[in-house]
Amino acid sequence: MAQTDVSDAELVARVQRGESEAFDRLARRYAKRAFAVANRLLQNAADAEDVVQDSFIAAVNAIDSFDPGRPFGPWFMRIVVNKGLTAIRSRAAESKHLRNTELTESDAVTASSESLQERAEIRDRFRAALKLLPDREQLIVQLADVEGFTSAEIAEQLAMPSGTVRWLLHQARASLRESLAPLRREDL
């Protein structure tokens, strides 16, 4: 059988039997897509590479509990997304600390930097509004509106019906509009 003819299910079964070469083949199949997802979530190639590496390690560690009757791709991409979200939360905590430090150091802000501050304020307000959403809705907004995935692709990654994804995305966008409405009124 040619290398490309081996199904994910067969490779998973072989990995579960202890064949490391089979996992290498699975990793090669999913590395680019995993990196693309992680990079879209994190907007940083180095962080995305770390997330992908952590995801492959997590997949190897959990492979014995994986049901080979289910598709490997969505299961693995769920690991990537979860690891990415964890990295985002960690980065947000670090960023908050750094931002507080920067504010005390930037008392001499010039008039030309005011527009940068306004954009930063808008971005911060959006992030704050996004954080008010339930985790699942935050993830769906990130995947749909930032990453550009379709509701069907998100549904596959999150193992939920695409109708549920569409509804949660609708709810999340409505909540964001409501949270950001004062910002729009300030601009008028």
N, CA, C and O atoms as a DFTB+ gen file, in Angstrom:
752 C
 N C O
     1  1       0.849      -1.177       0.000
     2  2       0.000       0.000       0.000
     3  2       0.890       1.233       0.000
     4  3       1.837       1.304       0.783
     5  1       0.612       2.194      -0.849
     6  2       1.406       3.415      -0.918
     7  2       1.172       4.250       0.338
     8  3       0.145       4.134       1.006
     9  1       2.159       5.095       0.638
    10  2       2.079       5.897       1.848
    11  2       0.815       6.742       1.912
    12  3       0.209       6.855       2.977
    13  1       0.412       7.327       0.813
    14  2      -0.759       8.200       0.813
    15  2      -2.068       7.426       0.860
    16  3      -3.116       8.009       1.140
    17  1      -2.030       6.120       0.592
    18  2      -3.259       5.326       0.600
    19  2      -3.675       4.879       1.995
    20  3      -4.782       4.370       2.166
    21  1      -2.834       5.053       2.978
    22  2      -3.148       4.611       4.329
    23  2      -4.085       5.633       4.971
    24  3      -3.797       6.830       4.997
    25  1      -5.203       5.143       5.484
    26  2      -6.192       6.040       6.093
    27  2      -5.725       6.509       7.470
    28  3      -4.850       5.909       8.092
    29  1      -6.334       7.593       7.917
    30  2      -6.050       8.079       9.267
    31  2      -6.383       7.002      10.295
    32  3      -5.636       6.794      11.251
    33  1      -7.512       6.317      10.092
    34  2      -7.936       5.286      11.047
    35  2      -6.879       4.190      11.174
    36  3      -6.588       3.727      12.277
    37  1      -6.310       3.780      10.050
    38  2      -5.268       2.750      10.078
    39  2      -4.024       3.286      10.784
    40  3      -3.411       2.586      11.590
    41  1      -3.658       4.520      10.479
    42  2      -2.486       5.111      11.136
    43  2      -2.705       5.227      12.643
    44  3      -1.800       4.941      13.426
    45  1      -3.897       5.643      13.048
    46  2      -4.201       5.753      14.479
    47  2      -4.104       4.384      15.148
    48  3      -3.523       4.254      16.226
    49  1      -4.667       3.378      14.513
    50  2      -4.599       2.025      15.077
    51  2      -3.141       1.589      15.226
    52  3      -2.773       0.960      16.219
    53  1      -2.323       1.923      14.242
    54  2      -0.909       1.555      14.312
    55  2      -0.184       2.336      15.411
    56  3       0.687       1.796      16.093
    57  1      -0.546       3.600      15.575
    58  2       0.045       4.398      16.652
    59  2      -0.347       3.801      17.994
    60  3       0.475       3.715      18.907
    61  1      -1.607       3.390      18.112
    62  2      -2.074       2.789      19.359
    63  2      -1.360       1.477      19.666
    64  3      -1.287       1.057      20.821
    65  1      -0.833       0.833      18.625
    66  2      -0.037      -0.387      18.824
    67  2       1.433      -0.068      19.102
    68  3       2.238      -0.972      19.323
    69  1       1.778       1.223      19.089
    70  2       3.134       1.612      19.438
    71  2       4.055       1.939      18.272
    72  3       5.261       2.079      18.479
    73  1       3.537       2.066      17.061
    74  2       4.367       2.375      15.891
    75  2       4.574       3.886      15.775
    76  3       3.671       4.613      15.362
    77  1       5.750       4.342      16.139
    78  2       6.024       5.784      16.110
    79  2       6.048       6.333      14.686
    80  3       5.706       7.495      14.467
    81  1       6.447       5.512      13.720
    82  2       6.481       5.954      12.324
    83  2       5.074       6.325      11.850
    84  3       4.916       7.238      11.041
    85  1       4.066       5.630      12.343
    86  2       2.688       5.933      11.948
    87  2       2.282       7.311      12.469
    88  3       1.585       8.058      11.782
    89  1       2.716       7.645      13.679
    90  2       2.383       8.980      14.192
    91  2       3.117      10.051      13.400
    92  3       2.567      11.126      13.159
    93  1       4.336       9.777      12.997
    94  2       5.070      10.734      12.164
    95  2       4.292      11.031      10.890
    96  3       4.226      12.179      10.449
    97  1       3.707       9.999      10.301
    98  2       2.920      10.189       9.081
    99  2       1.672      11.020       9.352
   100  3       1.322      11.894       8.558
   101  1       1.003      10.755      10.461
   102  2      -0.163      11.566      10.837
   103  2       0.259      13.023      11.064
   104  3      -0.426      13.951      10.633
   105  1       1.371      13.207      11.731
   106  2       1.853      14.558      12.018
   107  2       2.149      15.307      10.722
   108  3       1.814      16.486      10.599
   109  1       2.768      14.642       9.762
   110  2       3.044      15.296       8.479
   111  2       1.747      15.672       7.769
   112  3       1.681      16.716       7.119
   113  1       0.724      14.844       7.884
   114  2      -0.566      15.137       7.243
   115  2      -1.232      16.374       7.815
   116  3      -1.857      17.138       7.081
   117  1      -1.106      16.578       9.106
   118  2      -1.873      17.625       9.779
   119  2      -1.046      18.823      10.227
   120  3      -1.607      19.773      10.772
   121  1       0.249      18.812      10.020
   122  2       1.113      19.886      10.526
   123  2       0.769      21.240       9.909
   124  3       0.660      22.230      10.632
   125  1       0.597      21.302       8.590
   126  2       0.327      22.594       7.943
   127  2      -1.005      23.172       8.400
   128  3      -1.090      24.354       8.736
   129  1      -2.034      22.354       8.412
   130  2      -3.362      22.853       8.816
   131  2      -3.353      23.262      10.281
   132  3      -3.944      24.277      10.651
   133  1      -2.681      22.470      11.119
   134  2      -2.600      22.811      12.540
   135  2      -1.876      24.142      12.730
   136  3      -2.295      24.978      13.530
   137  1      -0.795      24.329      11.993
   138  2      -0.063      25.591      12.096
   139  2      -0.935      26.751      11.621
   140  3      -0.947      27.812      12.246
   141  1      -1.656      26.559      10.533
   142  2      -2.514      27.622      10.008
   143  2      -3.561      28.028      11.047
   144  3      -3.791      29.218      11.262
   145  1      -4.183      27.063      11.681
   146  2      -5.196      27.358      12.698
   147  2      -4.561      28.072      13.887
   148  3      -5.071      29.094      14.348
   149  1      -3.458      27.537      14.378
   150  2      -2.791      28.133      15.540
   151  2      -2.296      29.540      15.220
   152  3      -2.412      30.445      16.046
   153  1      -1.755      29.718      14.040
   154  2      -1.235      31.035      13.661
   155  2      -2.366      32.051      13.520
   156  3      -2.201      33.216      13.884
   157  1      -3.497      31.622      13.001
   158  2      -4.639      32.537      12.902
   159  2      -5.154      32.928      14.283
   160  3      -5.522      34.079      14.518
   161  1      -5.176      31.967      15.184
   162  2      -5.641      32.257      16.539
   163  2      -4.684      33.193      17.270
   164  3      -5.107      34.155      17.911
   165  1      -3.397      32.901      17.165
   166  2      -2.405      33.602      17.970
   167  2      -1.770      34.804      17.287
   168  3      -1.215      35.681      17.948
   169  1      -1.855      34.842      15.944
   170  2      -1.248      35.938      15.188
   171  2       0.249      36.065      15.460
   172  3       0.798      37.166      15.454
   173  1       0.899      34.932      15.697
   174  2       2.326      34.930      15.973
   175  2       2.868      33.555      15.603
   176  3       2.475      32.547      16.189
   177  1       3.770      33.521      14.630
   178  2       4.267      32.245      14.098
   179  2       5.010      31.425      15.154
   180  3       4.837      30.208      15.220
   181  1       5.823      32.065      15.968
   182  2       6.587      31.322      16.981
   183  2       5.646      30.700      18.014
   184  3       5.813      29.542      18.397
   185  1       4.653      31.478      18.463
   186  2       3.679      30.936      19.415
   187  2       2.868      29.815      18.770
   188  3       2.555      28.818      19.419
   189  1       2.531      29.979      17.497
   190  2       1.765      28.955      16.785
   191  2       2.559      27.655      16.693
   192  3       2.007      26.571      16.884
   193  1       3.852      27.763      16.402
   194  2       4.693      26.559      16.348
   195  2       4.713      25.851      17.696
   196  3       4.649      24.624      17.758
   197  1       4.802      26.627      18.780
   198  2       4.780      26.032      20.119
   199  2       3.460      25.318      20.375
   200  3       3.442      24.216      20.924
   201  1       2.355      25.945      19.978
   202  2       1.034      25.348      20.179
   203  2       0.909      24.048      19.385
   204  3       0.389      23.053      19.890
   205  1       1.385      24.062      18.147
   206  2       1.306      22.852      17.325
   207  2       2.134      21.735      17.960
   208  3       1.684      20.592      18.037
   209  1       3.324      22.061      18.406
   210  2       4.171      21.055      19.044
   211  2       3.495      20.508      20.306
   212  3       3.472      19.298      20.527
   213  1       2.948      21.405      21.129
   214  2       2.238      20.965      22.337
   215  2       1.031      20.107      21.981
   216  3       0.707      19.154      22.690
   217  1       0.369      20.448      20.887
   218  2      -0.811      19.697      20.454
   219  2      -0.436      18.284      20.018
   220  3      -1.139      17.327      20.344
   221  1       0.656      18.151      19.291
   222  2       1.091      16.821      18.880
   223  2       1.493      15.985      20.102
   224  3       1.210      14.789      20.158
   225  1       2.140      16.606      21.058
   226  2       2.509      15.887      22.280
   227  2       1.247      15.438      23.019
   228  3       1.164      14.300      23.482
   229  1       0.269      16.336      23.124
   230  2      -0.991      15.985      23.791
   231  2      -1.706      14.865      23.044
   232  3      -2.283      13.971      23.663
   233  1      -1.670      14.914      21.710
   234  2      -2.325      13.874      20.918
   235  2      -1.657      12.524      21.146
   236  3      -2.342      11.514      21.306
   237  1      -0.337      12.497      21.162
   238  2       0.380      11.240      21.416
   239  2       0.018      10.712      22.791
   240  3      -0.225       9.517      22.957
   241  1      -0.019      11.595      23.774
   242  2      -0.323      11.166      25.141
   243  2      -1.756      10.664      25.297
   244  3      -2.032       9.837      26.166
   245  1      -2.667      11.160      24.462
   246  2      -4.074      10.776      24.581
   247  2      -4.517       9.776      23.513
   248  3      -5.692       9.414      23.464
   249  1      -3.611       9.331      22.671
   250  2      -3.993       8.494      21.517
   251  2      -4.661       7.188      21.935
   252  3      -5.509       6.671      21.206
   253  1      -4.296       6.647      23.093
   254  2      -4.915       5.387      23.526
   255  2      -6.391       5.560      23.856
   256  3      -7.159       4.601      23.783
   257  1      -6.791       6.766      24.217
   258  2      -8.199       6.996      24.527
   259  2      -8.994       7.424      23.293
   260  3     -10.215       7.573      23.358
   261  1      -8.299       7.623      22.165
   262  2      -8.977       8.030      20.935
   263  2      -9.705       6.837      20.322
   264  3      -9.168       5.730      20.264
   265  1     -10.935       7.077      19.866
   266  2     -11.741       6.043      19.208
   267  2     -11.390       6.038      17.724
   268  3     -11.728       6.988      17.017
   269  1     -10.718       4.987      17.228
   270  2     -10.313       4.966      15.817
   271  2     -11.492       4.952      14.844
   272  3     -11.298       5.136      13.643
   273  1     -12.690       4.740      15.338
   274  2     -13.873       4.786      14.487
   275  2     -14.305       6.215      14.167
   276  3     -15.143       6.434      13.292
   277  1     -13.734       7.176      14.870
   278  2     -14.059       8.585      14.634
   279  2     -12.951       9.222      13.800
   280  3     -11.831       8.712      13.774
   281  1     -13.243      10.315      13.126
   282  2     -12.207      10.973      12.321
   283  2     -11.122      11.588      13.207
   284  3     -11.420      12.207      14.229
   285  1      -9.877      11.412      12.809
   286  2      -8.748      11.941      13.561
   287  2      -8.642      13.460      13.431
   288  3      -8.369      14.147      14.415
   289  1      -8.854      13.987      12.226
   290  2      -8.648      15.410      11.962
   291  2      -9.389      16.331      12.914
   292  3      -8.751      17.169      13.551
   293  1     -10.710      16.216      13.043
   294  2     -11.436      17.108      13.958
   295  2     -10.986      16.959      15.414
   296  3     -10.909      17.941      16.152
   297  1     -10.689      15.721      15.816
   298  2     -10.213      15.476      17.183
   299  2      -8.899      16.215      17.416
   300  3      -8.724      16.882      18.435
   301  1      -7.989      16.090      16.473
   302  2      -6.693      16.738      16.618
   303  2      -6.828      18.260      16.544
   304  3      -6.184      18.978      17.309
   305  1      -7.666      18.754      15.622
   306  2      -7.823      20.198      15.500
   307  2      -8.458      20.788      16.766
   308  3      -8.177      21.933      17.118
   309  1      -9.298      20.028      17.439
   310  2      -9.869      20.470      18.708
   311  2      -8.753      20.657      19.738
   312  3      -8.775      21.607      20.520
   313  1      -7.781      19.746      19.731
   314  2      -6.630      19.877      20.631
   315  2      -5.870      21.154      20.300
   316  3      -5.494      21.906      21.199
   317  1      -5.643      21.404      19.010
   318  2      -4.920      22.602      18.580
   319  2      -5.655      23.860      19.045
   320  3      -5.041      24.773      19.598
   321  1      -6.952      23.904      18.822
   322  2      -7.743      25.075      19.209
   323  2      -7.702      25.266      20.725
   324  3      -7.525      26.389      21.198
   325  1      -7.860      24.200      21.482
   326  2      -7.827      24.311      22.939
   327  2      -6.468      24.790      23.434
   328  3      -6.392      25.638      24.323
   329  1      -5.402      24.253      22.864
   330  2      -4.050      24.698      23.241
   331  2      -3.862      26.169      22.853
   332  3      -3.249      26.937      23.594
   333  1      -4.387      26.551      21.695
   334  2      -4.293      27.939      21.255
   335  2      -5.025      28.878      22.197
   336  3      -4.518      29.948      22.534
   337  1      -6.213      28.479      22.622
   338  2      -6.982      29.316      23.553
   339  2      -6.267      29.456      24.894
   340  3      -6.276      30.525      25.505
   341  1      -5.654      28.376      25.338
   342  2      -4.879      28.439      26.575
   343  2      -3.727      29.422      26.422
   344  3      -3.448      30.204      27.331
   345  1      -3.060      29.385      25.275
   346  2      -1.952      30.307      25.016
   347  2      -2.454      31.746      24.968
   348  3      -1.787      32.652      25.468
   349  1      -3.619      31.962      24.372
   350  2      -4.184      33.310      24.299
   351  2      -4.479      33.834      25.704
   352  3      -4.188      34.989      26.014
   353  1      -5.049      32.992      26.539
   354  2      -5.352      33.414      27.909
   355  2      -4.070      33.758      28.664
   356  3      -4.020      34.751      29.390
   357  1      -3.051      32.947      28.493
   358  2      -1.767      33.225      29.151
   359  2      -1.180      34.530      28.648
   360  3      -0.685      35.343      29.429
   361  1      -1.237      34.723      27.346
   362  2      -0.696      35.933      26.745
   363  2      -1.490      37.160      27.205
   364  3      -0.911      38.224      27.428
   365  1      -2.805      37.019      27.347
   366  2      -3.636      38.136      27.794
   367  2      -3.258      38.550      29.218
   368  3      -3.215      39.739      29.533
   369  1      -2.989      37.581      30.061
   370  2      -2.587      37.897      31.432
   371  2      -1.245      38.631      31.432
   372  3      -1.073      39.607      32.162
   373  1      -0.308      38.173      30.629
   374  2       0.992      38.846      30.513
   375  2       0.823      40.246      29.947
   376  3       1.434      41.196      30.436
   377  1      -0.005      40.375      28.919
   378  2      -0.231      41.660      28.264
   379  2      -0.827      42.675      29.228
   380  3      -0.449      43.846      29.217
   381  1      -1.758      42.224      30.060
   382  2      -2.376      43.123      31.029
   383  2      -1.322      43.664      31.977
   384  3      -1.311      44.854      32.292
   385  1      -0.442      42.792      32.426
   386  2       0.624      43.213      33.324
   387  2       1.544      44.214      32.624
   388  3       1.891      45.246      33.198
   389  1       1.936      43.912      31.389
   390  2       2.817      44.804      30.632
   391  2       2.140      46.138      30.342
   392  3       2.774      47.190      30.429
   393  1       0.850      46.098      29.998
   394  2       0.108      47.319      29.681
   395  2       0.059      48.231      30.902
   396  3       0.191      49.448      30.769
   397  1      -0.127      47.663      32.076
   398  2      -0.148      48.472      33.288
   399  2       1.213      49.124      33.521
   400  3       1.287      50.270      33.963
   401  1       2.269      48.407      33.231
   402  2       3.622      48.946      33.366
   403  2       3.853      50.052      32.351
   404  3       4.410      51.097      32.688
   405  1       3.428      49.835      31.108
   406  2       3.616      50.825      30.052
   407  2       2.872      52.115      30.354
   408  3       3.373      53.202      30.066
   409  1       1.684      52.007      30.931
   410  2       0.902      53.206      31.214
   411  2       1.629      54.121      32.188
   412  3       1.563      55.342      32.045
   413  1       2.309      53.568      33.160
   414  2       3.026      54.409      34.111
   415  2       4.262      55.029      33.477
   416  3       4.717      56.079      33.931
   417  1       4.816      54.410      32.444
   418  2       6.014      54.922      31.789
   419  2       5.702      55.907      30.668
   420  3       6.612      56.578      30.181
   421  1       4.447      56.013      30.248
   422  2       4.133      56.822      29.073
   423  2       3.344      58.085      29.415
   424  3       2.366      58.407      28.740
   425  1       3.758      58.787      30.441
   426  2       3.062      60.007      30.831
   427  2       3.251      61.134      29.818
   428  3       2.416      62.034      29.734
   429  1       4.325      61.094      29.059
   430  2       4.637      62.157      28.104
   431  2       4.167      61.784      26.703
   432  3       4.959      61.784      25.761
   433  1       2.884      61.467      26.563
   434  2       2.332      61.064      25.268
   435  2       2.126      62.304      24.407
   436  3       1.584      63.307      24.871
   437  1       2.561      62.230      23.149
   438  2       2.402      63.369      22.246
   439  2       1.035      63.350      21.587
   440  3       0.329      62.342      21.620
   441  1       0.664      64.488      20.979
   442  2      -0.639      64.595      20.322
   443  2      -0.754      63.630      19.151
   444  3      -1.841      63.120      18.879
   445  1       0.351      63.371      18.454
   446  2       0.296      62.455      17.307
   447  2       0.016      61.017      17.723
   448  3      -0.462      60.218      16.917
   449  1       0.309      60.688      18.963
   450  2       0.066      59.316      19.410
   451  2      -1.357      59.128      19.935
   452  3      -1.737      58.012      20.290
   453  1      -2.147      60.201      19.988
   454  2      -3.511      60.075      20.489
   455  2      -4.354      59.143      19.635
   456  3      -5.169      58.389      20.167
   457  1      -4.173      59.181      18.299
   458  2      -4.960      58.283      17.454
   459  2      -4.561      56.827      17.696
   460  3      -5.401      55.930      17.635
   461  1      -3.293      56.601      17.966
   462  2      -2.855      55.245      18.313
   463  2      -3.510      54.794      19.610
   464  3      -3.906      53.637      19.751
   465  1      -3.618      55.713      20.545
   466  2      -4.264      55.383      21.808
   467  2      -5.745      55.102      21.616
   468  3      -6.304      54.204      22.245
   469  1      -6.374      55.876      20.742
   470  2      -7.795      55.645      20.476
   471  2      -7.999      54.261      19.870
   472  3      -8.908      53.530      20.265
   473  1      -7.147      53.908      18.909
   474  2      -7.253      52.570      18.307
   475  2      -6.992      51.494      19.345
   476  3      -7.670      50.466      19.365
   477  1      -6.012      51.726      20.204
   478  2      -5.718      50.757      21.262
   479  2      -6.907      50.635      22.207
   480  3      -7.224      49.540      22.671
   481  1      -7.569      51.763      22.495
   482  2      -8.745      51.731      23.366
   483  2      -9.883      50.935      22.720
   484  3     -10.549      50.138      23.380
   485  1     -10.091      51.161      21.435
   486  2     -11.128      50.411      20.714
   487  2     -10.805      48.927      20.737
   488  3     -11.673      48.097      21.007
   489  1      -9.548      48.596      20.452
   490  2      -9.122      47.190      20.461
   491  2      -9.309      46.591      21.858
   492  3      -9.787      45.465      21.994
   493  1      -8.928      47.349      22.897
   494  2      -9.079      46.859      24.265
   495  2     -10.548      46.660      24.627
   496  3     -10.908      45.682      25.283
   497  1     -11.391      47.593      24.194
   498  2     -12.827      47.458      24.478
   499  2     -13.411      46.239      23.762
   500  3     -14.233      45.510      24.317
   501  1     -12.970      46.034      22.520
   502  2     -13.451      44.858      21.793
   503  2     -13.009      43.588      22.511
   504  3     -13.809      42.676      22.720
   505  1     -11.742      43.532      22.884
   506  2     -11.238      42.344      23.600
   507  2     -11.999      42.133      24.907
   508  3     -12.342      41.004      25.259
   509  1     -12.257      43.222      25.620
   510  2     -13.005      43.113      26.873
   511  2     -14.419      42.599      26.612
   512  3     -14.919      41.751      27.351
   513  1     -15.065      43.112      25.558
   514  2     -16.415      42.647      25.205
   515  2     -16.380      41.183      24.803
   516  3     -17.274      40.415      25.159
   517  1     -15.354      40.796      24.065
   518  2     -15.207      39.408      23.643
   519  2     -15.033      38.501      24.852
   520  3     -15.583      37.400      24.889
   521  1     -14.274      38.957      25.835
   522  2     -14.027      38.146      27.042
   523  2     -15.275      37.966      27.888
   524  3     -15.346      37.045      28.701
   525  1     -16.267      38.844      27.705
   526  2     -17.519      38.709      28.449
   527  2     -18.375      37.558      27.916
   528  3     -19.277      37.067      28.594
   529  1     -18.071      37.144      26.686
   530  2     -18.822      36.040      26.096
   531  2     -18.394      34.722      26.729
   532  3     -17.270      34.604      27.217
   533  1     -19.281      33.731      26.726
   534  2     -18.868      32.400      27.166
   535  2     -17.707      31.898      26.295
   536  3     -17.599      32.270      25.126
   537  1     -16.856      31.064      26.860
   538  2     -15.663      30.576      26.161
   539  2     -15.986      30.011      24.781
   540  3     -15.277      30.273      23.810
   541  1     -17.055      29.240      24.707
   542  2     -17.405      28.606      23.439
   543  2     -17.744      29.650      22.372
   544  3     -17.358      29.503      21.213
   545  1     -18.466      30.705      22.766
   546  2     -18.814      31.762      21.820
   547  2     -17.574      32.568      21.426
   548  3     -17.434      32.964      20.269
   549  1     -16.674      32.810      22.384
   550  2     -15.419      33.494      22.056
   551  2     -14.661      32.723      20.981
   552  3     -14.180      33.299      20.005
   553  1     -14.566      31.433      21.175
   554  2     -13.839      30.585      20.234
   555  2     -14.497      30.617      18.858
   556  3     -13.806      30.712      17.844
   557  1     -15.810      30.539      18.817
   558  2     -16.520      30.528      17.540
   559  2     -16.331      31.863      16.820
   560  3     -16.139      31.878      15.605
   561  1     -16.382      32.979      17.542
   562  2     -16.141      34.286      16.919
   563  2     -14.719      34.335      16.368
   564  3     -14.507      34.794      15.245
   565  1     -13.754      33.872      17.139
   566  2     -12.358      33.862      16.682
   567  2     -12.224      33.034      15.402
   568  3     -11.626      33.481      14.424
   569  1     -12.784      31.834      15.421
   570  2     -12.639      30.942      14.271
   571  2     -13.377      31.475      13.043
   572  3     -12.888      31.345      11.921
   573  1     -14.549      32.071      13.251
   574  2     -15.343      32.546      12.112
   575  2     -14.878      33.913      11.615
   576  3     -14.591      34.078      10.429
   577  1     -14.805      34.870      12.498
   578  2     -14.564      36.247      12.079
   579  2     -13.091      36.619      11.971
   580  3     -12.732      37.527      11.222
   581  1     -12.252      35.933      12.703
   582  2     -10.823      36.229      12.631
   583  2     -10.115      35.225      11.726
   584  3      -9.302      35.603      10.883
   585  1     -10.429      33.948      11.907
   586  2      -9.750      32.902      11.153
   587  2     -10.385      32.620       9.798
   588  3      -9.732      32.077       8.907
   589  1     -11.634      32.982       9.640
   590  2     -12.294      32.798       8.357
   591  2     -12.845      31.407       8.095
   592  3     -13.132      31.070       6.946
   593  1     -13.001      30.594       9.127
   594  2     -13.568      29.262       8.942
   595  2     -15.078      29.361       8.738
   596  3     -15.722      30.261       9.277
   597  1     -15.634      28.448       7.968
   598  2     -17.078      28.388       7.782
   599  2     -17.713      27.724       9.000
   600  3     -17.025      27.097       9.805
   601  1     -19.021      27.866       9.127
   602  2     -19.694      27.237      10.268
   603  2     -19.567      25.716      10.200
   604  3     -19.486      25.058      11.238
   605  1     -19.548      25.151       8.996
   606  2     -19.375      23.696       8.866
   607  2     -17.989      23.268       9.345
   608  3     -17.851      22.248      10.021
   609  1     -16.970      24.043       8.998
   610  2     -15.607      23.715       9.439
   611  2     -15.473      23.854      10.951
   612  3     -14.821      23.039      11.603
   613  1     -16.094      24.887      11.498
   614  2     -16.048      25.079      12.946
   615  2     -16.790      23.942      13.643
   616  3     -16.328      23.411      14.652
   617  1     -17.937      23.581      13.096
   618  2     -18.723      22.492      13.674
   619  2     -17.908      21.206      13.709
   620  3     -17.950      20.466      14.691
   621  1     -17.176      20.946      12.647
   622  2     -16.348      19.740      12.600
   623  2     -15.244      19.804      13.653
   624  3     -14.983      18.819      14.344
   625  1     -14.602      20.956      13.774
   626  2     -13.511      21.105      14.736
   627  2     -13.986      21.004      16.173
   628  3     -13.280      20.478      17.033
   629  1     -15.188      21.511      16.432
   630  2     -15.697      21.536      17.797
   631  2     -16.663      20.399      18.104
   632  3     -17.191      20.302      19.211
   633  1     -16.887      19.544      17.120
   634  2     -17.770      18.385      17.291
   635  2     -19.161      18.796      17.767
   636  3     -19.672      18.292      18.767
   637  1     -19.758      19.728      17.019
   638  2     -21.126      20.146      17.327
   639  2     -21.852      20.404      16.012
   640  3     -21.202      20.605      14.985
   641  1     -23.167      20.403      16.019
   642  2     -23.916      20.648      14.782
   643  2     -23.632      22.048      14.229
   644  3     -23.447      22.998      14.989
   645  1     -23.600      22.162      12.900
   646  2     -23.307      23.469      12.297
   647  2     -24.412      24.479      12.603
   648  3     -24.138      25.677      12.679
   649  1     -25.643      24.028      12.780
   650  2     -26.726      24.930      13.167
   651  2     -26.464      25.552      14.535
   652  3     -26.766      26.724      14.760
   653  1     -25.909      24.772      15.434
   654  2     -25.559      25.275      16.760
   655  2     -24.450      26.323      16.639
   656  3     -24.480      27.350      17.317
   657  1     -23.483      26.055      15.779
   658  2     -22.396      27.009      15.556
   659  2     -22.966      28.316      15.024
   660  3     -22.614      29.392      15.508
   661  1     -23.850      28.227      14.025
   662  2     -24.435      29.440      13.456
   663  2     -25.222      30.227      14.511
   664  3     -25.132      31.454      14.570
   665  1     -25.991      29.518      15.340
   666  2     -26.776      30.185      16.375
   667  2     -25.858      30.855      17.399
   668  3     -26.081      32.008      17.767
   669  1     -24.833      30.145      17.858
   670  2     -23.917      30.716      18.837
   671  2     -23.168      31.920      18.263
   672  3     -22.921      32.894      18.973
   673  1     -22.809      31.854      16.981
   674  2     -22.140      32.977      16.329
   675  2     -23.086      34.183      16.266
   676  3     -22.680      35.316      16.525
   677  1     -24.341      33.921      15.922
   678  2     -25.355      34.991      15.890
   679  2     -25.490      35.632      17.274
   680  3     -25.483      36.856      17.404
   681  1     -25.611      34.795      18.297
   682  2     -25.753      35.292      19.674
   683  2     -24.526      36.103      20.085
   684  3     -24.650      37.169      20.688
   685  1     -23.348      35.590      19.755
   686  2     -22.107      36.270      20.135
   687  2     -22.000      37.633      19.450
   688  3     -21.646      38.626      20.086
   689  1     -22.306      37.676      18.162
   690  2     -22.243      38.950      17.438
   691  2     -23.240      39.956      17.997
   692  3     -22.931      41.143      18.106
   693  1     -24.435      39.489      18.352
   694  2     -25.440      40.390      18.937
   695  2     -24.941      40.936      20.277
   696  3     -25.107      42.121      20.566
   697  1     -24.339      40.086      21.079
   698  2     -23.791      40.525      22.369
   699  2     -22.665      41.532      22.170
   700  3     -22.572      42.524      22.893
   701  1     -21.811      41.268      21.185
   702  2     -20.713      42.200      20.908
   703  2     -21.240      43.556      20.438
   704  3     -20.743      44.600      20.861
   705  1     -22.255      43.537      19.554
   706  2     -22.846      44.797      19.092
   707  2     -23.395      45.594      20.272
   708  3     -23.197      46.805      20.364
   709  1     -24.082      44.901      21.165
   710  2     -24.663      45.570      22.327
   711  2     -23.564      46.128      23.239
   712  3     -23.662      47.259      23.715
   713  1     -22.532      45.339      23.477
   714  2     -21.436      45.785      24.347
   715  2     -20.670      46.956      23.757
   716  3     -20.185      47.817      24.491
   717  1     -20.560      46.993      22.437
   718  2     -19.774      48.030      21.774
   719  2     -20.621      49.216      21.302
   720  3     -20.080      50.162      20.728
   721  1     -21.928      49.182      21.530
   722  2     -22.807      50.266      21.090
   723  2     -22.388      51.625      21.659
   724  3     -22.430      52.613      20.926
   725  1     -21.987      51.718      22.927
   726  2     -21.556      53.027      23.428
   727  2     -20.355      53.583      22.654
   728  3     -20.234      54.797      22.490
   729  1     -19.503      52.737      22.197
   730  2     -18.345      53.158      21.419
   731  2     -18.793      53.811      20.130
   732  3     -18.253      54.845      19.736
   733  1     -19.769      53.224      19.471
   734  2     -20.285      53.779      18.223
   735  2     -20.929      55.126      18.461
   736  3     -20.783      56.028      17.636
   737  1     -21.634      55.288      19.558
   738  2     -22.285      56.550      19.872
   739  2     -21.258      57.652      20.155
   740  3     -21.493      58.818      19.838
   741  1     -20.110      57.278      20.757
   742  2     -19.047      58.247      21.044
   743  2     -18.467      58.798      19.760
   744  3     -18.059      59.958      19.717
   745  1     -18.420      57.986      18.704
   746  2     -17.832      58.401      17.435
   747  2     -18.744      59.342      16.651
   748  3     -18.264      60.059      15.774
   749  1     -20.044      59.359      16.943
   750  2     -20.995      60.178      16.176
   751  2     -20.871      61.640      16.480
   752  3     -21.602      62.452      15.914
